[in-house]
Amino acid sequence: MERNAYLEMAAVEERHWWFAGRRRVLAAIIAWLGLKPGASILELGSGTGGNFAMLSQFGHITAVEMNEAARDISRTRLKSADVRAGMLPHELPLEGRKFDLICMFDVLEHVEDDAATLRQLRAHLAPGGCGLITVPAYKALFGPHDVELHHKRRYEYVELRARLLEAGLRVEKLSFANAVLLPLAVAMRWLDRVTNRKQASGAVMPPAPVNALFAMLFGAEAWILPWGNLPFGLSLLAVVTGGD
């Protein structure tokens, strides 16, 4: 992708309901984890740094991103973040470092070898550290939206749990997320298929009032997910530990 495309992506990430709602949910989960002050935080696949401001509330950020343009943009968002060039699963410039929190926010579905990626996450967890992972849910929803975003797969609940356990991780929490908007997403995926659309319906920024409503509905799960799990949703959210 060209630098201008990443600049557009960064602007969308600031405003779009999905990113805004997800940040609110993730912040609530991290607060629930009770990290120590000044915790070391690693974000793998950090993109243009849209999560840096949220993550910096909880500790010091190291980030790994494969794309140079995305790295350059992310460095303008938070000067204190240590942003490094690297690629999952085997090209991580971390020199054996371990972290109190490792984040992969909708990254795992982009990586061909997800099993090796999860093993890398475990290898870089500090004693008592946690991993926080989100992925898109339900294989049946795979469509133009996923192709557009270069997804290799979507995940079923049982499949993701098995992958995590196979990597030697202990699953502390595994829940669906973004539940309220699931029926609308299913309807739009169906519309994409029956009309043979090449561009996904959900790819366009909705009108401001709709965008604000959707962000509120998704973000409201910040009141639920730290304390309980949801039985369905567009995404899966996992909290894992090293399993030692």
TIDRENKOL-425899 format. One record per atom (N, C-alpha, C, O): x, y, z. Coordinates in steps of 0.001 Angstrom, whole numbers, padded with zeros to 6 digits, always signed. Layout:
BEGIN
XYZ
...
//
This chain:
BEGIN
+000833-001207+000000
+000000+000000+000000
+000870+001262+000000
+001948+001284+000593
+000376+002330-000687
+001090+003591-000714
+000889+004327+000607
-000043+004056+001364
+001822+005291+000858
+001747+006051+002095
+000398+006762+002237
-000162+006820+003332
-000127+007308+001119
-001413+008011+001188
-002538+007087+001640
-003451+007508+002349
-002464+005824+001223
-003480+004862+001653
-003408+004640+003151
-004439+004510+003810
-002194+004596+003697
-002046+004430+005144
-002490+005680+005889
-003036+005579+006987
-002266+006858+005311
-002752+008085+005930
-004274+008081+006003
-004854+008488+007010
-004917+007622+004937
-006379+007501+004940
-006824+006489+005987
-007810+006705+006691
-006094+005388+006084
-006420+004365+007073
-006318+004928+008489
-007170+004656+009335
-005268+005716+008740
-005089+006306+010068
-006243+007235+010417
-006714+007247+011555
-006704+008022+009428
-007822+008937+009659
-009103+008176+009955
-009858+008549+010852
-009351+007110+009204
-010539+006283+009428
-010487+005645+010809
-011495+005574+011511
-009298+005181+011190
-009138+004501+012476
-009474+005417+013651
-009908+004949+014703
-009275+006718+013470
-009605+007676+014522
-011109+007770+014740
-011562+007944+015872
-011896+007653+013651
-013315+008007+013723
-014281+006837+013587
-015379+006878+014142
-013890+005798+012858
-014832+004741+012515
-015352+004028+013769
-014597+003759+014703
-016647+003730+013770
-017300+003145+014949
-016626+001864+015415
-016521+001627+016618
-016164+001025+014475
-015600-000272+014849
-014314-000086+015652
-014122-000744+016675
-013444+000795+015203
-012196+001038+015918
-012458+001731+017259
-011867+001373+018278
-013350+002728+017244
-013648+003462+018476
-014280+002554+019522
-013893+002577+020690
-015261+001749+019097
-015891+000819+020035
-014923-000216+020548
-014926-000539+021736
-014085-000747+019659
-013109-001756+020070
-012120-001189+021073
-011793-001863+022050
-011630+000033+020863
-010691+000630+021823
-011311+000757+023205
-010646+000521+024214
-012578+001127+023252
-013232+001260+024555
-013323-000095+025255
-013083-000187+026459
-013663-001132+024519
-013747-002481+025089
-012372-002954+025549
-012234-003482+026653
-011362-002769+024714
-010013-003235+025051
-009460-002501+026271
-008807-003108+027120
-009720-001204+026359
-009261-000445+027531
-009885-000987+028814
-009223-001066+029849
-011160-001358+028742
-011835-001914+029925
-011236-003261+030314
-011061-003539+031501
-010922-004094+029339
-010316-005396+029623
-008937-005215+030247
-008605-005887+031222
-008124-004301+029685
-006772-004102+030221
-006838-003542+031639
-006053-003946+032497
-007759-002623+031895
-007924-002110+033258
-008283-003243+034213
-007793-003287+035341
-009130-004151+033763
-009541-005323+034565
-008363-006238+034865
-008346-006893+035907
-007374-006298+033970
-006205-007157+034185
-005356-006693+035351
-004654-007497+035963
-005407-005407+035667
-004665-004896+036811
-003156-004950+036641
-002448-005446+037517
-002660-004442+035515
-001222-004429+035275
-000502-003564+036304
-001075-002616+036841
+000755-003897+036573
+001553-003089+037488
+001853-001734+036845
+001848-001629+035618
+002116-000687+037648
+002468+000619+037076
+003709+000505+036195
+004661-000198+036533
+003684+001200+035070
+004813+001167+034157
+005020-000165+033477
+006151-000513+033136
+003962-000912+033273
+004052-002234+032664
+004662-002144+031266
+004526-001134+030576
+005334-003219+030868
+005879-003304+029511
+004819-003922+028612
+004320-005013+028887
+004477-003215+027529
+003404-003619+026626
+003967-003773+025214
+004676-002896+024720
+003648-004883+024578
+004043-005130+023199
+002792-005234+022337
+001891-006017+022638
+002732-004446+021266
+001664-004616+020284
+002267-005176+019008
+003126-004549+018389
+001814-006356+018621
+002280-007011+017406
+001321-006685+016272
+000110-006855+016409
+001860-006216+015155
+001004-005784+014046
+000301-004494+014394
-000927-004423+014364
+001079-003464+014729
+000518-002228+015288
-000035-001276+014247
-000640-000265+014607
+000154-001567+012948
-000408-000720+011902
+000059+000715+012024
+001249+000975+012202
-000882+001651+011927
-000539+003075+011992
-000590+003633+013417
-000579+004849+013608
-000644+002755+014405
-000560+003199+015798
-001844+003710+016397
-001818+004478+017359
-002974+003296+015845
-004254+003784+016342
-004571+003402+017776
-005433+004014+018407
-003879+002389+018299
-004136+001961+019682
-003139+002543+020688
-003268+002315+021890
-002150+003291+020200
-001081+003741+021094
-001589+004619+022228
-001200+004422+023379
-002449+005580+021926
-002934+006482+022977
-003650+005699+024066
-003463+005970+025252
-004464+004737+023673
-005172+003907+024654
-004194+003057+025454
-004280+003014+026682
-003270+002383+024784
-002331+001496+025473
-001381+002257+026393
-000972+001733+027429
-001030+003480+026027
-000068+004248+026825
-000603+004608+028208
+000164+004994+029091
-001916+004483+028400
-002483+004700+029737
-002036+003626+030727
-002107+003816+031941
-001574+002493+030189
-001302+001340+031035
+000173+000966+031125
+000531+000095+031918
+001046+001604+030329
+002454+001249+030410
+003255+001781+029238
+002802+002651+028494
+004456+001238+029089
+005392+001659+028045
+005248+000735+026831
+005214-000487+026978
+005164+001316+025648
+004808+000557+024449
+006022+000241+023581
+006809+001122+023236
+006151-001038+023239
+006996-001486+022141
+006049-002035+021087
+005075-002712+021415
+006331-001748+019828
+005435-002191+018754
+006253-002763+017608
+007366-002315+017331
+005676-003768+016944
+006289-004371+015765
+005301-004266+014613
+004142-004662+014738
+005768-003729+013491
+004932-003549+012304
+005779-003792+011061
+006917-003327+010981
+005233-004514+010097
+005995-004884+008914
+006102-003768+007880
+007080-003723+007135
+005117-002861+007813
+005083-001864+006756
+005761-000561+007174
+005448+000003+008223
+006685-000092+006350
+007458+001107+006693
+006589+002356+006797
+006747+003148+007726
+005666+002534+005839
+004804+003715+005868
+003944+003729+007134
+003779+004773+007765
+003400+002575+007500
+002596+002485+008717
+003439+002797+009951
+002978+003480+010866
+004678+002295+009975
+005568+002582+011111
+005823+004082+011229
+005771+004637+012327
+006096+004735+010105
+006384+006170+010127
+005203+006958+010669
+005382+007881+011464
+004005+006601+010246
+002812+007296+010737
+002620+007037+012220
+002282+007951+012972
+002831+005795+012648
+002612+005457+014062
+003568+006213+014972
+003212+006543+016103
+004777+006492+014493
+005761+007211+015332
+005332+008651+015571
+005744+009261+016558
+004510+009203+014684
+004020+010573+014893
+002902+010605+015930
+002597+011667+016473
+002303+009489+016203
+001178+009443+017157
+001657+009473+018604
+001033+010100+019460
+002780+008785+018873
+003281+008711+020244
+004806+008619+020181
+005362+007572+019849
+005466+009718+020502
+006927+009787+020367
+007634+008770+021253
+008717+008297+020907
+007045+008434+022377
+007720+007536+023327
+007624+006063+022939
+008317+005229+023522
+006780+005731+021968
+006634+004326+021573
+007876+003858+020817
+008416+004570+019970
+008309+002658+021142
+009463+002038+020481
+008926+001174+019338
+008548+000021+019547
+008896+001737+018138
+008283+001063+016983
+009382+000411+016148
+010312+001081+015700
+009266-000908+015942
+010308-001670+015270
+009783-002364+014021
+008606-002711+013932
+010678-002558+013061
+010345-003304+011853
+010425-004793+012130
+011397-005256+012727
+009434-005546+011713
+009445-006986+011920
+008222-007622+011303
+007308-006934+010847
+008214-008952+011293
+007116-009681+010667
+006852-010970+011444
+007778-011672+011849
+005587-011259+011638
+005176-012505+012294
+005222-013661+011301
+004937-013473+010118
+005581-014864+011775
+005891-015167+013175
+007374-015161+013543
+007699-015134+014730
+008278-015184+012573
+009672-015491+012895
+010641-014330+012803
+011819-014489+013125
+010178-013164+012372
+011095-012031+012221
+010728-010934+013224
+010298-009843+012850
+010909-011252+014500
+010578-010314+015568
+011868-009783+016187
+012640-010559+016750
+012117-008480+016096
+013357-007885+016600
+013277-007574+018091
+013359-006415+018497
+013119-008603+018891
+012848-008397+020322
+013959-008894+021226
+013899-008700+022440
+014976-009536+020656
+016169-009956+021396
+015828-010671+022710
+016467-010431+023734
+014847-011526+022677
+014507-012299+023866
+013756-011534+024941
+013557-012058+026037
+013336-010312+024659
+012612-009524+025667
+011275-010163+026007
+010670-010852+025186
+010830-009921+027227
+009538-010421+027688
+008694-009252+028176
+009219-008237+028634
+007364-009412+028069
+006450-008295+028290
+005321-008690+029230
+004910-009849+029296
+004831-007683+029957
+003709-007903+030878
+002384-008064+030130
+001482-008759+030598
+002273-007424+028974
+001066-007537+028154
+001482-007569+026694
+002229-006705+026234
+000996-008570+025963
+001218-008648+024525
-000136-008592+023826
-001033-009380+024128
-000277-007657+022894
-001547-007423+022225
-001458-007788+020747
-000495-007433+020067
-002459-008491+020265
-002642-008726+018835
-004105-008454+018519
-004970-009305+018729
-004363-007264+018015
-005730-006826+017769
-006067-007011+016290
-005674-006206+015445
-006800-008082+015995
-007188-008419+014624
-005955-008494+013718
-005879-007854+012670
-005012-009292+014165
-003755-009535+013456
-003608-011004+013072
-003138-011318+011978
-004005-011897+013962
-003756-013324+013772
-004349-013853+012466
-003782-014749+011840
-005485-013300+012060
-006156-013772+010840
-005401-013381+009565
-005703-013887+008485
-004420-012480+009692
-003616-012063+008543
-002378-012937+008332
-001737-012865+007283
-002044-013760+009324
-000784-014501+009319
-001027-015931+008847
-001937-016606+009330
-000223-016379+007918
-000389-017735+007387
-000232-018782+008481
-001059-019686+008605
+000831-018660+009275
+001123-019649+010322
+000686-019105+011673
+001495-018560+012425
-000599-019256+011975
-001109-018714+013240
-000596-019496+014444
-000432-018927+015523
-000338-020803+014274
+000166-021610+015394
+001541-021122+015835
+001787-020959+017030
+002441-020887+014876
+003784-020391+015208
+003708-018998+015823
+004501-018662+016703
+002767-018193+015368
+002598-016843+015912
+002201-016892+017380
+002719-016125+018192
+001292-017781+017719
+000871-017905+019112
+001998-018444+019990
+002107-018071+021158
+002826-019311+019438
+003986-019789+020208
+004971-018650+020472
+005596-018599+021531
+005107-017744+019515
+005968-016583+019717
+005404-015688+020819
+006148-015175+021654
+004107-015511+020813
+003481-014714+021869
+003806-015307+023237
+004190-014589+024160
+003651-016606+023358
+003946-017263+024639
+005407-017085+025030
+005710-016857+026201
+006317-017186+024062
+007742-017091+024340
+008132-015719+024880
+009117-015595+025608
+007361-014688+024525
+007717-013328+024938
+006874-012813+026102
+006941-011629+026432
+006087-013678+026726
+005341-013276+027920
+006236-013329+029150
+006912-014330+029386
+006241-012274+029920
+006950-012267+031200
+006205-013152+032196
+005016-013409+032006
+006869-013626+033254
+006149-014373+034294
+004965-013555+034813
+005123-012402+035215
+003798-014159+034799
+002586-013462+035212
+001993-012564+034142
+000991-011891+034384
+002605-012545+032950
+002122-011687+031879
+000895-012256+031182
+000567-013434+031326
+000219-011385+030415
-001010-011771+029713
-000918-011424+028234
-000230-010480+027844
-001612-012189+027430
-001831-011847+026035
-003281-011453+025843
-004173-012048+026448
-003522-010463+025012
-004883-010016+024688
-005031-010060+023172
-004325-009359+022447
-005951-010888+022706
-006062-011196+021279
-007505-010990+020825
-008441-011402+021511
-007682-010353+019669
-008997-010318+019030
-008872-010826+017603
-007862-010598+016937
-009906-011515+017142
-009966-012040+015776
-011414-011967+015288
-012332-011899+016106
-011635-011978+013977
-013005-012042+013460
-013606-013432+013646
-012905-014436+013521
-014884-013490+013941
-015561-014749+014257
-016395-015255+013078
-016809-014493+012204
-016621-016549+013091
-017516-017293+012199
-016981-017409+010769
-016931-016433+010021
-016591-018615+010423
-016119-018906+009064
-017189-018598+008019
-016875-018177+006906
-018450-018809+008381
-019541-018613+007425
-019671-017164+006969
-020275-016898+005930
-019108-016216+007739
-019197-014805+007372
-018071-014362+006447
-018040-013209+006017
-017150-015265+006139
-016028-014884+005275
-016562-014441+003915
-017334-015157+003277
-016138-013240+003475
-016656-012704+002218
-015810-011562+001704
-014640-011456+002073
-016372-010686+000847
-015613-009589+000242
-014895-008706+001253
-013786-008238+000993
-015520-008475+002402
-014893-007654+003447
-013576-008273+003887
-012579-007568+004045
-013565-009587+004086
-012350-010274+004518
-011297-010289+003417
-010109-010108+003685
-011728-010502+002192
-010796-010493+001062
-010147-009118+000937
-008941-009007+000713
-010959-008075+001084
-010467-006705+000995
-009409-006418+002056
-008449-005689+001810
-009596-006998+003229
-008676-006769+004347
-007539-007784+004399
-006747-007779+005341
-007452-008652+003398
-006382-009659+003307
-006408-010650+004472
-005362-011057+004978
-007604-011028+004884
-007737-012055+005912
-007470-013434+005313
-007908-013734+004203
-006759-014254+006047
-006571-015657+005658
-007752-016507+006110
-008056-017533+005503
-008415-016073+007180
-009466-016905+007785
-010276-016074+008779
-009852-014996+009194
-011435-016585+009151
-012159-016193+010350
-012157-017400+011279
-011876-018513+010836
-012466-017202+012559
-012307-018268+013538
-013623-018663+014185
-014480-017821+014455
-013766-019952+014427
-014818-020457+015303
-014292-020480+016742
-013086-020568+016971
-015203-020400+017692
-014841-020381+019108
-013979-021593+019479
-012915-021453+020082
-014455-022772+019111
-013744-024014+019480
-012376-024067+018806
-011399-024520+019402
-012314-023606+017568
-011050-023621+016825
-010019-022709+017481
-008865-023104+017654
-010423-021494+017847
-009481-020564+018459
-009007-021088+019808
-007820-021006+020125
-009915-021619+020593
-009521-022184+021891
-008489-023294+021706
-007505-023354+022443
-008704-024163+020736
-007766-025253+020481
-006403-024718+020063
-005377-025224+020519
-006377-023692+019195
-005120-023096+018760
-004339-022532+019953
-003126-022709+020054
-005041-021864+020832
-004393-021255+022000
-003792-022326+022913
-002658-022197+023375
-004555-023366+023159
-004074-024439+024034
-002902-025182+023400
-001950-025546+024091
-002967-025407+022106
-001883-026101+021410
-000570-025318+021484
+000511-025905+021433
-000667-024004+021602
+000524-023158+021706
+001079-023116+023127
+002067-022430+023390
+000454-023838+024029
+000923-023857+025408
+000409-022714+026251
+000959-022430+027315
-000634-022055+025793
-001217-020933+026521
-002378-021400+027391
-003073-022359+027054
-002577-020726+028492
-003749-020989+029338
-004815-019954+028981
-004534-018755+028968
-006004-020397+028700
-007094-019493+028313
-007795-019003+029581
-008509-019759+030240
-007583-017746+029907
-008212-017152+031091
-009594-016598+030767
-010478-016552+031623
-009762-016183+029523
-011053-015639+029087
-011167-015829+027585
-010215-015572+026849
-012322-016275+027131
-012598-016365+025697
-014071-016048+025493
-014950-016778+025953
-014323-014951+024798
-015699-014485+024635
-015900-013943+023228
-014953-013494+022581
-017138-013989+022765
-017500-013224+021588
-017583-011743+021971
-017711-011404+023147
-017510-010874+020974
-017641-009428+021177
-018356-008833+019972
-018484-009467+018924
-018819-007601+020148
-019594-006901+019112
-020854-007702+018772
-021092-008068+017622
-021639-007955+019795
-022805-008833+019670
-024028-008132+019058
-024714-008709+018215
-024296-006898+019478
-025536-006230+019076
-025602-006043+017565
-026675-006124+016967
-024453-005793+016957
-024441-005498+015517
-024277-006740+014650
-024193-006630+013427
-024229-007925+015268
-024080-009149+014489
-025218-009340+013481
-024929-009642+012323
-026497-009182+013853
-027568-009397+012855
-027433-008483+011640
-027656-008918+010510
-027070-007219+011866
-026890-006297+010748
-025735-006753+009858
-025838-006709+008632
-024633-007194+010478
-023477-007655+009710
-023823-008889+008879
-023400-009001+007728
-024586-009810+009453
-025001-011009+008716
-025839-010612+007506
-025651-011150+006415
-026764-009670+007696
-027617-009211+006589
-026776-008568+005483
-027032-008788+004299
-025781-007778+005869
-024949-007102+004869
-024049-008090+004136
-023813-007941+002936
-023541-009105+004851
-022733-010135+004184
-023591-010904+003171
-023137-011230+002074
-024839-011185+003560
-025751-011884+002646
-026018-011026+001409
-026041-011534+000288
-026218-009723+001619
-026460-008810+000502
-025251-008773-000435
-025410-008754-001655
-024048-008761+000135
-022836-008774-000696
-022804-010003-001601
-022410-009927-002765
-023223-011125-001046
-023152-012375-001813
-024217-012434-002910
-023918-012796-004048
-025448-012083-002572
-026517-012222-003568
-026393-011187-004679
-026873-011411-005790
-025750-010052-004388
-025562-009025-005424
-024185-009135-006068
-023843-008372-006971
-023402-010096-005588
-022050-010331-006135
-021194-009065-006091
-020468-008758-007036
-021292-008340-004981
-020503-007115-004840
-019024-007449-004704
-018650-008431-004061
-018186-006615-005321
-016742-006786-005201
-016202-006022-004001
-015206-006417-003395
-016880-004907-003659
-016499-004146-002470
-017520-004413-001380
-018726-004386-001626
-017031-004670-000175
-017934-005011+000925
-018802-003821+001310
-018369-002671+001246
-020051-004123+001717
-020988-003066+002097
-020482-002250+003275
-020682-001036+003324
-019826-002913+004227
-019388-002228+005446
-018091-001474+005315
-017572-000977+006314
-017541-001368+004100
-016234-000743+003921
-016296+000780+003966
-015268+001432+004149
-017490+001360+003801
-017646+002810+003725
-017990+003356+005102
-018756+002742+005846
-017417+004523+005446
-017755+005184+006703
-019232+005576+006695
-019668+006279+005783
-020011+005141+007685
-021442+005498+007696
-021632+006971+008054
-020696+007616+008526
-022833+007511+007836
-023121+008890+008249
-022831+009081+009740
-022934+008143+010531
-022471+010304+010105
-022005+010576+011468
-022963+010093+012565
-022497+009498+013537
-024277+010321+012457
-025158+009838+013534
-025164+008319+013648
-025193+007776+014753
-025138+007629+012497
-025096+006163+012515
-023771+005684+013085
-023730+004743+013879
-022690+006335+012676
-021363+005977+013173
-021304+006108+014699
-020775+005234+015385
-021850+007205+015217
-021847+007437+016662
-022691+006389+017392
-022305+005909+018458
-023835+006039+016819
-024704+005021+017428
-024003+003676+017471
-024004+003008+018506
-023406+003273+016361
-022718+001984+016314
-021551+001950+017304
-021338+000942+017978
-020790+003057+017392
-019671+003112+018341
-020169+002966+019773
-019534+002303+020594
-021307+003587+020068
-021883+003490+021411
-022314+002055+021714
-022051+001540+022801
-022983+001408+020744
-023465+000041+020953
-022312-000939+021163
-022355-001760+022079
-021293-000857+020327
-020130-001728+020490
-019400-001390+021786
-019065-002282+022565
-019156-000106+022015
-018411+000313+023203
-019098-000021+024509
-018436-000158+025538
-020426-000156+024490
-021162-000491+025710
-020753-001850+026280
-020975-002125+027459
-020149-002703+025432
-019693-004011+025923
-018524-003878+026903
-018146-004846+027563
-017956-002675+026993
-016922-002423+028009
-017466-002617+029417
-016702-002874+030347
-018780-002495+029583
-019402-002711+030893
-019646-004193+031169
-019893-004573+032314
-019581-005021+030149
-019930-006436+030283
-018711-007351+030266
-018569-008218+031128
-017834-007158+029287
-016798-008156+029007
-015743-008335+030098
-015205-009436+030218
-015414-007315+030903
-014480-007613+031993
-015045-008602+033010
-014285-009261+033720
-016353-008708+033085
-016967-009508+034144
-017694-010745+033635
-017986-011652+034414
-017985-010794+032356
-018719-011938+031816
-018408-012126+030342
-017659-011350+029749
-018985-013155+029765
-018763-013470+028357
-020056-013330+027568
-021151-013451+028117
-019913-013074+026268
-021056-012980+025379
-021152-014248+024532
-020123-014786+024125
-022368-014738+024257
-022525-016022+023562
-022405-015932+022041
-022352-016963+021371
-022362-014730+021487
-022237-014566+020042
-021706-013161+019785
-021732-012300+020665
-021221-012943+018557
-020709-011628+018191
-019844-011710+016947
-019477-012799+016506
-019519-010553+016384
-018715-010483+015165
-017254-010852+015402
-016556-011260+014473
-016794-010711+016633
-015403-010952+016970
-015284-011947+018111
-016249-012222+018823
-014076-012482+018268
-013705-013250+019446
-012598-012515+020172
-011702-011945+019549
-012665-012531+021495
-011676-011864+022344
-011133-012861+023342
-011896-013533+024035
-009808-012960+023420
-009180-013936+024317
-008161-013237+025215
-007415-012363+024774
-008150-013642+026481
-007086-013283+027416
-006362-014583+027767
-006987-015554+028195
-005046-014592+027583
-004263-015810+027809
-003074-015508+028694
-002613-014370+028780
-002584-016552+029353
-001339-016464+030115
-000416-017585+029647
-000779-018410+028809
+000789-017587+030214
+001811-018491+029730
+001603-019951+030015
+002282-020801+029439
+000678-020259+030892
+000377-021673+031168
+001421-022367+032015
+001423-023595+032108
+002331-021586+032652
+003367-022212+033489
+002777-022716+034811
+003500-023270+035639
//
